[in-house]
């Protein structure tokens, strides 16, 4: 059974940093057969796609809300996706999800409807 498990969340002060990880297991295809993404959601708000990365890692995209502060990366040999978050703000407080979709394309999408597999999410809280 396909599983995506997020780790690395928690409580941090504004201006601080956190590194989220997402470990994939149980997938029929290899990890590098999937484009990956990070999404977040707060209570009462719509899910926001914040970053994605193509299967090779050559292409990445960021939402305007996190651009220049967050960095997505992947280690295909270890089946792990990362999100390095810096200069965190209270408005970054949310539950963060990683997602995967089969893809051999050159790019990736920030639209959650394009993703097939989802982790259960992990809470990130930024205090002011």
C-alpha positions as CSV (number, residue, x, y, z in Angstrom):
1,X,0.0,0.0,0.0
2,X,1.3,3.4,-1.0
3,X,2.3,5.6,1.9
4,X,3.6,9.1,2.3
5,X,4.6,10.1,5.8
6,X,5.5,13.6,6.8
7,X,7.9,14.5,9.6
8,X,9.8,17.5,10.9
9,X,6.9,19.8,11.9
10,X,6.4,21.5,15.2
11,X,6.5,24.9,16.9
12,X,8.9,27.6,15.9
13,X,9.3,31.3,16.5
14,X,8.7,33.8,13.7
15,X,11.9,34.2,11.7
16,X,13.0,30.7,12.4
17,X,13.4,27.6,10.2
18,X,12.1,24.1,9.9
19,X,12.8,21.3,7.5
20,X,9.9,19.0,6.6
21,X,10.5,15.6,5.2
22,X,8.2,13.1,3.4
23,X,9.1,9.5,3.1
24,X,7.5,7.4,0.5
25,X,7.0,3.6,0.7
26,X,4.9,0.9,-0.8
27,X,4.7,2.4,-4.3
28,X,4.6,0.0,-7.2
29,X,6.7,2.3,-9.4
30,X,10.0,3.9,-8.4
31,X,10.0,7.2,-6.5
32,X,11.4,9.0,-9.5
33,X,8.3,8.1,-11.5
34,X,6.4,10.6,-9.5
35,X,6.2,14.4,-9.4
36,X,5.9,15.6,-5.8
37,X,4.3,18.5,-4.1
38,X,3.8,20.2,-0.8
39,X,0.4,21.7,0.2
40,X,-0.9,23.3,3.3
41,X,-4.3,24.0,4.8
42,X,-5.6,25.9,7.8
43,X,-9.0,25.4,9.4
44,X,-11.6,27.0,7.3
45,X,-9.3,27.8,4.5
46,X,-8.9,26.2,1.1
47,X,-5.9,23.9,0.5
48,X,-2.9,25.8,-0.9
49,X,-0.3,24.4,-3.2
50,X,3.0,25.9,-2.1
51,X,5.7,23.9,-3.9
52,X,6.2,21.1,-6.4
53,X,9.1,19.3,-8.0
54,X,9.4,17.2,-11.1
55,X,10.4,13.6,-11.1
56,X,14.0,14.4,-11.8
57,X,14.2,17.5,-9.5
58,X,15.1,19.7,-12.5
59,X,11.9,21.7,-12.3
60,X,10.4,23.3,-9.2
61,X,7.6,25.8,-8.6
62,X,6.6,27.9,-5.7
63,X,3.6,29.9,-4.7
64,X,4.1,33.6,-4.2
65,X,3.4,33.2,-0.5
66,X,6.5,31.1,0.0
67,X,8.8,31.9,-2.9
68,X,12.3,32.9,-1.9
69,X,11.7,31.5,1.6
70,X,11.0,27.8,1.0
71,X,13.1,25.3,-0.9
72,X,11.8,21.9,-2.2
73,X,14.2,19.1,-2.9
74,X,14.1,15.3,-3.3
75,X,16.5,12.4,-2.8
76,X,15.3,9.7,-5.3
77,X,17.7,7.2,-4.0
78,X,16.2,7.4,-0.5
79,X,12.6,8.0,-1.5
80,X,12.4,11.3,0.4
81,X,11.0,14.7,-0.3
82,X,12.1,17.7,1.7
83,X,10.8,21.2,2.2
84,X,13.3,23.6,3.8
85,X,11.4,26.5,5.3
86,X,13.1,29.7,6.4
87,X,12.1,33.2,7.6
88,X,8.9,31.6,8.9
89,X,5.9,33.9,9.6
90,X,2.8,33.3,11.8
91,X,0.8,33.1,8.6
92,X,2.8,30.0,7.6
93,X,1.0,28.2,10.5
94,X,-0.9,25.3,8.9
95,X,-1.1,21.6,8.4
96,X,1.4,20.6,5.7
97,X,0.8,17.7,3.4
98,X,3.0,16.0,0.8
99,X,1.5,14.5,-2.3
100,X,2.6,12.4,-5.2
101,X,1.4,11.9,-8.8
102,X,2.8,9.6,-11.5
103,X,4.7,11.8,-14.0
104,X,7.5,11.7,-16.4
105,X,7.0,15.3,-17.5
106,X,9.5,18.1,-17.3
107,X,7.4,20.2,-15.0
108,X,5.0,19.9,-12.1
109,X,1.7,21.3,-10.8
110,X,0.6,23.2,-7.7
111,X,-3.0,22.1,-8.3
112,X,-3.9,19.5,-5.7
113,X,-6.4,18.0,-8.0
114,X,-3.5,16.8,-10.1
115,X,-2.1,14.6,-7.3
116,X,-3.2,11.1,-6.6
117,X,-1.5,10.1,-3.3
118,X,-1.4,12.1,-0.1
119,X,0.2,12.0,3.3
120,X,-1.8,12.5,6.5
121,X,-0.2,15.9,7.1
122,X,1.9,17.4,9.9
123,X,1.3,20.6,11.9
124,X,3.6,23.6,11.6
125,X,3.0,26.4,14.1
126,X,4.8,29.7,13.9
127,X,4.5,31.9,17.0
128,X,4.8,35.7,16.8
